[in-house]
Amino acid sequence: MAVSTSRTRTVRRESDEAISRPRAPGILLGIGLGGVGDGIVLHQILQWHHMLTSEGSYPDTTVAGLETNMLWDGLFHAATWVAVAVGTYILWRRTTNSRSAISGRVLIGWLVVGWGFFNLVEGVVNHHLLTIHHVREDSNQTAWDLTFLASGALLVVGGWLLARSDGRDIATPS
């Protein structure tokens, strides 16, 4: 009986470690990739906003305003690149040991959580607190901003569920 209980604890500890090992790199990669995706799609391709378009002093209708917004968009991209680089480094450090295999499902789950964190923090800080820009600056900007926050919350919950559903939690031996 004692051997069975000890084995059960070991299996659960290994399962918990398998889920938590990719947490930090996954979240950092998700934050960085979420920011890169936001910058590429919303700032550059759709051109719905730039970093300071709602601030008031830097409208995207003047050359000077666009230049300032481009600088801040670039600084934003640099920060998201740093998050990806740090996440990649931590992931590499945690997988250099052959015993440290990481489940792809768990890593993707934590990456999605990170993307959701990015949406939530960026949405609350930039869209609502600082009001330096909005997702889309039109008559429905509040709806766009709230949808962005809702997508962040869904990504956090969905990613967390994906990371926890790895299937490594082996049933208690009889």
Residue pairs with C-beta under 8 A, 6 or more apart in sequence:
4 172
4 173
4 174
7 173
8 172
8 173
11 169
11 170
11 173
12 169
14 168
15 166
15 168
15 169
15 170
18 102
18 103
18 106
18 166
18 168
19 103
19 106
19 163
19 164
19 166
19 168
21 94
21 100
21 102
21 106
22 91
22 94
22 102
22 103
22 106
22 107
22 110
22 163
23 110
23 163
24 87
24 90
25 87
25 88
25 90
25 91
25 94
25 107
25 110
26 87
26 91
26 106
26 107
26 108
26 109
26 110
26 111
26 113
26 114
26 163
27 87
27 110
27 111
27 113
27 114
27 117
28 83
28 84
28 86
28 87
28 90
28 114
29 83
29 84
29 87
29 88
29 91
29 111
29 114
30 87
30 110
30 111
30 112
30 113
30 114
30 115
30 116
30 117
30 118
30 159
31 80
31 83
31 87
31 114
31 115
31 117
31 118
32 80
32 81
32 82
32 83
32 84
32 85
32 87
32 114
33 80
33 84
33 111
33 114
33 115
34 80
34 114
34 115
34 116
34 117
34 118
34 119
35 76
35 77
35 79
35 80
35 83
35 118
35 122
36 77
36 80
36 81
36 84
37 115
38 118
38 119
38 122
39 73
39 76
39 77
39 80
42 48
42 49
42 135
43 49
43 50
43 51
43 73
43 76
44 73
47 60
48 135
48 136
48 137
49 133
49 134
49 135
49 136
49 137
50 58
50 60
50 66
50 69
50 70
50 72
50 73
50 133
51 69
51 72
51 73
51 75
51 76
51 126
51 132
51 133
52 58
52 68
52 69
52 72
52 132
52 133
53 59
53 60
53 69
53 132
53 133
53 137
54 131
54 132
54 133
54 134
54 137
55 131
55 132
55 133
57 65
58 64
58 65
58 68
58 69
59 65
60 66
60 69
87 114
91 102
91 107
94 100
94 102
95 101
95 102
103 166
103 168
105 162
105 163
105 165
105 166
105 167
106 162
106 163
106 166
108 159
108 162
109 159
109 160
109 161
109 162
109 163
109 164
109 165
109 166
110 159
110 163
111 159
112 155
112 156
112 158
112 159
112 162
113 155
113 156
113 159
113 160
113 163
114 159
115 152
115 155
115 159
116 151
116 152
116 153
116 154
116 155
116 156
116 157
116 158
116 159
117 152
117 156
118 152
119 148
119 149
119 151
119 152
119 155
120 149
120 152
120 153
120 156
123 135
123 145
123 148
123 149
123 152
124 149
126 132
126 133
127 133
127 134
127 135
127 145
127 148
127 149
128 145
134 141
134 144
134 145
135 141
135 144
135 145
135 147
135 148
136 144
138 144
